Amino acid sequence: MLQIMNISRKAYQISYTLLRFAQNFPQTNPFREALFALAISLTIEVNRGEGKKAIETLTTLQWMFRLAADSGLVMLEDSEPFIDECYQLSLELDSLPPKETVGRSQQSSLLEYLKEAQKLKGLETERVVSKEQEVKKEFVVKSEKIVDTVGKEDLAKKEKIINPTPSPSTRERQVKIIDVIRQQTSKSEIAVCRLKDLQSAFPDVSERTLRYDLQKLMDEGKVERLGGGPTSAYRLIKLFFPPAVTS
């Protein structure tokens, strides 16, 4: 339930940012009109539990801002963080089990949305923190009860389900991605590896999965990204992977 509320809040923040940013363009500007339409669509789709439609809207937003950055309509340093936010939200929506939906009851009032908007401006921070502490405390109490009733072995199984580790196949693929980047950068004149190079090396893996793996490797400090949008390129971080010694 907490994951669902976090997804709903992130979608609201993205829509709020779009509506505010769109006001910088003239009223007759097609880019402004498209941003307004996509912002409203995203909020509706996420809160109705229409995950596939929401992912399509987020993908459209990523390509729009890549196009805007490449054409000079938007600064690259402004578009890149927003594109990453849309991509991360897409991954979270895609990871939800089919039975879970991101929705609100039909009786939700406008006051609830107003409270969320106030949080964007730094208000009610203490209330949010206290709520998170209550959730953590409730989880600890429930965990202790589980230990008393079903034993430590069953609890370990439950924790493994709640906090799954990457599957061996995922980790093996990420190790292979590192090898491909190493080989590609060694033979490339500009010493980088592009996404299309990885797609050629992994024809059976989707682009979304490859981007997820790359983001995971960047979070671990093993890979760094150069540039943005369609021109993005990747290389190994030298401190983590020193160059191989050749004879």
C-alpha positions in Angstrom: 0.0 0.0 0.0 2.9 2.4 0.9 4.5 1.7 -2.6 1.2 2.5 -4.3 0.8 5.8 -2.4 4.4 6.7 -3.3 3.8 6.1 -7.0 0.6 8.2 -6.8 2.5 11.0 -5.2 5.4 10.9 -7.7 2.9 11.0 -10.6 1.2 14.1 -9.0 4.6 15.8 -8.6 5.5 15.2 -12.3 2.1 16.5 -13.4 2.4 19.5 -11.2 5.9 20.3 -12.6 4.5 20.0 -16.2 1.7 22.4 -15.6 3.9 25.0 -14.0 6.6 24.6 -16.7 4.1 24.8 -19.6 3.2 28.3 -18.5 6.5 29.5 -19.8 5.4 29.1 -23.4 2.8 31.2 -25.3 -0.8 29.9 -25.2 -0.8 29.0 -28.9 2.4 27.0 -28.6 1.8 23.3 -29.5 4.4 22.2 -26.9 2.5 24.0 -24.2 -0.8 22.4 -25.2 0.8 18.9 -25.3 2.3 19.3 -21.8 -1.1 20.3 -20.4 -2.8 17.3 -22.0 -0.1 14.8 -20.9 0.0 16.2 -17.3 -3.8 15.7 -16.9 -3.7 12.3 -18.6 -0.9 11.1 -16.3 -2.7 12.0 -13.1 -6.0 10.4 -14.3 -4.3 7.2 -15.5 -2.2 6.6 -12.4 -5.0 7.2 -10.0 -7.4 5.0 -12.0 -4.9 2.2 -11.9 -4.3 2.2 -15.7 -0.7 1.3 -15.4 0.0 0.5 -19.1 -1.5 3.8 -20.3 0.5 5.7 -17.6 3.7 4.1 -18.8 2.9 5.1 -22.4 2.3 8.7 -21.3 5.6 8.7 -19.4 7.4 7.3 -22.4 5.9 10.0 -24.6 7.0 12.7 -22.1 10.6 11.3 -22.2 10.7 11.5 -26.0 9.2 14.9 -26.1 11.8 16.3 -23.7 14.6 14.6 -25.6 13.3 16.2 -28.8 12.9 19.6 -27.0 16.5 19.4 -25.7 18.1 18.3 -29.0 16.2 21.1 -30.8 17.2 23.8 -28.3 13.7 24.4 -27.0 14.6 23.3 -23.5 18.0 23.3 -21.8 19.7 19.9 -21.6 20.4 20.2 -17.9 16.7 20.9 -17.3 15.4 18.0 -19.4 17.7 15.2 -18.2 16.5 15.1 -14.5 12.9 15.2 -15.7 13.4 12.4 -18.2 15.0 10.3 -15.4 12.1 10.9 -13.1 9.6 9.8 -15.8 11.8 6.7 -16.5 12.0 5.7 -12.8 8.3 6.1 -12.3 7.7 3.8 -15.4 9.9 1.1 -13.8 7.9 1.4 -10.5 4.6 1.1 -12.4 5.9 -1.8 -14.4 7.0 -3.6 -11.2 3.5 -3.6 -9.6 1.7 -6.9 -9.4 -1.3 -7.1 -11.7 -3.7 -7.2 -8.8 -2.5 -3.9 -7.4 -3.8 -0.6 -8.8 -2.9 2.9 -8.0 -6.3 4.5 -7.2 -8.2 6.6 -4.8 -11.7 6.1 -3.6 -14.4 8.1 -5.5 -15.0 10.0 -2.2 -11.6 11.6 -2.1 -11.9 15.3 -1.6 -10.1 18.2 -3.3 -8.6 18.9 0.1 -6.4 15.7 -0.1 -4.9 17.0 -3.4 -4.4 20.4 -1.8 -2.4 18.9 1.0 -0.2 17.1 -1.5 0.4 20.3 -3.3 1.4 22.0 0.0 4.0 19.2 0.6 5.7 20.2 -2.7 6.3 23.7 -1.2 7.9 22.2 2.0 4.9 22.4 4.2 3.7 19.7 6.6 7.1 18.0 6.5 6.8 17.0 10.2 3.5 15.3 9.6 5.0 13.3 6.7 8.0 12.2 8.8 5.8 11.2 11.8 3.6 9.2 9.5 6.6 7.3 8.1 7.8 6.7 11.7 4.3 5.2 12.5 4.5 2.9 9.5 8.0 1.7 10.5 6.9 1.2 14.2 3.9 -0.8 13.0 6.1 -2.9 10.8 8.4 -3.7 13.8 5.5 -4.7 16.0 4.1 -7.0 13.3 7.5 -8.5 12.8 7.8 -9.3 16.5 4.4 -11.0 16.5 5.4 -13.1 13.5 8.6 -14.3 15.3 6.5 -15.4 18.3 3.9 -17.2 16.2 5.6 -18.8 13.2 9.3 -18.8 14.2 12.5 -17.2 12.8 12.7 -19.5 9.8 9.3 -18.4 8.5 10.1 -14.8 9.2 13.3 -15.1 7.1 11.2 -16.4 4.2 8.8 -13.5 4.5 11.6 -10.9 4.7 13.2 -12.5 1.6 9.8 -12.0 -0.2 9.5 -8.4 1.0 13.2 -7.5 0.1 14.1 -9.7 -2.9 17.7 -9.8 -4.0 18.5 -9.6 -7.7 18.1 -12.9 -9.5 21.3 -14.7 -10.6 20.3 -14.1 -14.2 20.0 -10.4 -13.7 23.3 -10.1 -12.0 25.0 -12.3 -14.6 23.6 -10.1 -17.3 24.9 -6.9 -15.6 28.4 -8.5 -15.4 28.2 -9.3 -19.1 27.1 -5.7 -19.8 30.3 -4.5 -18.0 32.3 -6.7 -20.2 30.6 -5.4 -23.4 31.2 -1.8 -22.3 34.9 -2.6 -21.6 35.3 -4.2 -25.0 33.4 -1.5 -26.8 35.3 1.4 -25.2 38.6 -0.2 -25.9 38.0 -0.3 -29.6 35.9 2.9 -29.9 37.7 6.1 -31.0 35.8 8.1 -28.4 36.1 5.3 -25.8 32.4 5.0 -25.0 29.6 2.5 -25.5 26.2 3.4 -26.7 22.8 1.8 -26.0 22.6 0.5 -29.6 25.9 -1.4 -29.0 24.4 -3.1 -26.0 21.2 -3.9 -27.9 23.3 -5.6 -30.5 25.1 -7.6 -27.9 21.8 -8.6 -26.1 19.2 -9.0 -28.9 16.8 -10.9 -26.6 16.8 -8.2 -23.9 14.3 -5.3 -24.1 15.6 -1.7 -24.1 13.7 -1.0 -20.9 15.6 -3.9 -19.1 18.9 -2.7 -20.5 18.3 0.8 -19.2 17.3 -0.6 -15.8 20.6 -2.6 -15.7 22.6 0.5 -16.7 20.9 2.6 -14.0 21.7 -0.1 -11.4 25.3 -0.1 -12.4 25.4 3.7 -12.3 23.9 3.6 -8.8 26.6 1.1 -7.7 29.3 3.5 -9.0 30.5 1.1 -11.7 29.3 2.9 -14.8 28.9 6.6 -15.7 26.7 8.2 -18.4 27.9 10.8 -20.8 25.5 13.2 -22.6 21.8 12.9 -22.7 18.9 11.8 -24.8 19.5 9.7 -27.9 23.2 10.7 -27.8 23.8 9.1 -24.4 26.9 7.0 -24.0 28.4 4.9 -21.2 31.8 4.0 -19.9 33.3 2.3 -16.9 34.4 4.4 -14.0 38.2 4.2 -13.9 38.5 4.1 -10.1 36.4 1.0 -10.0 37.7 -0.7 -13.2 41.4 0.2 -13.8 42.6 -0.4 -17.4 43.8 -3.9 -18.1 47.5 -4.4 -18.4 48.5 -5.5 -21.9 51.8 -6.8 -23.1 
